C-alpha cells in the first residue's frame, strides 16, 4: 500500500518481481501485496534475472519517467482512497473490494496473455498463507486504522516495512548478517517513528490503537515476504500468474470473513464506491503491472525509489484534499524514517571487500 505491496528486490520477497532472492530486505511499495509472490519465481519462467533488463525501444525508454510518476501518484493516493472508502463502507468491505478489483485486472491480463495459474497444490497452499499476510491482513489493518488516524500517518507507517523486514530477517534468515550501517538505519528508522508519534509528549493526540494497526500492517508485510522467500523461491511460474493467484486467494478469504463481521451496506455512495474501485483496479491491479514493467526496463535499483515518494504524496494528498492537520514532527519524523530505511538497504561502497553470502548474486 502499499501494495500492500513495494519496488523492492526479490531477495526479501518484497515488491520487486524481477530479481532473484538473495539479499535481506528492500523498501516495499504501497502494494507489496501483489508482487511479493512474483519475487519467489524470479529467475524462472516469466521473470528476468537479477541485473538484467528487458530490451528497450527508444519510445519505451523515453516514457518510463512518466510511468514512474504515475506509479508514485497511484500508490501515494492509496491511503486517501482507503480513508474515503471507509466513509461509505466498513473497513473489511473496502478491503474486499480492493482485492477483488485488483484480482479482476490481473486475471484479465492473464487471460489476454493466455497464461495459466499455478496447478500445484503445494504452491496454492503457500500462496494462501502469503495472501493472508501480504493482502488480507495488512489491507484490513490499514483500513481499520484509518477510522481513527489520518491517512498521512498511515502512509508514513507503511514506510516502516523495510525496518521490520530487516529486523525479522536477522532472526528468520540465517544468511542475513546486518552491517553496522544497516543496524544504525534500523535504529534511526524507529527513532523516526517515535518522532512522528510525538513520544516526548506522551503520544498526546495520537490514537495508539489505530497507529498500532498501521504499524502491524507493515509488520505483516515483512512476515509475508520472509515466508515467501523461504517457501516459494524458484517456483516455475510467471510473476503475473503467481500474483493473480495470490490476489484471487485473498479475495476468497475476505469474501468468507467479511459477511461474518459486517452487515450489507445500506447503499452504495458514489464517491466511496469510486474510491474503492480506484484503490483496487488502479492501486492494486494496474500499479503492479506498471511496476513490473519499470523493473524490467530500468532495473530494481531505480524502480525501488518509488518507495521514498509514497509518504510524501500520501501526506500532500491528505493535507490538501482531506484537510488533515499536520504538525511539524510528522514530516520531520517521516524523513528520519525514510533515511533509516535507506540505510538498511545500503550496500558497501565500490572497492569495499566483503564476503558473499551463500546464494547471493552480483547485481
ABEGO torsion letter per residue (X at the ends): XXXXXXXBBAAAGBABAABBBABBBBBBBABAAAAAAAAAABGBBGBBBBGBBBBBBAAAAAAAAAAAAAAAAAAAAAAAAAAAAAAABBAAAAAAAAAAAAAAAAAAAAAAAGBBBBABAAAAAAAAAAAAAAAAAAAAAAAAAAAABBAAAAAAAAAAAAAAAAAAAAAABAABBBBAAAAAAAAAAAAAAAAAAGAAAGGBGBBAAAAAAAAAAAAAAAAAAAAAAAAABGBBBBAAAAAAAAAAAAAAAAAAAAAAABBBBABBBAAAAAAAAAAAAAAAAAAAAAAAAAAAAAEAAAAAAAAAAAAAAAAAAAAAAAGBBBBAAAAAAAAAAAAAAAAAABBBBBGBBBBBBBGBBBX
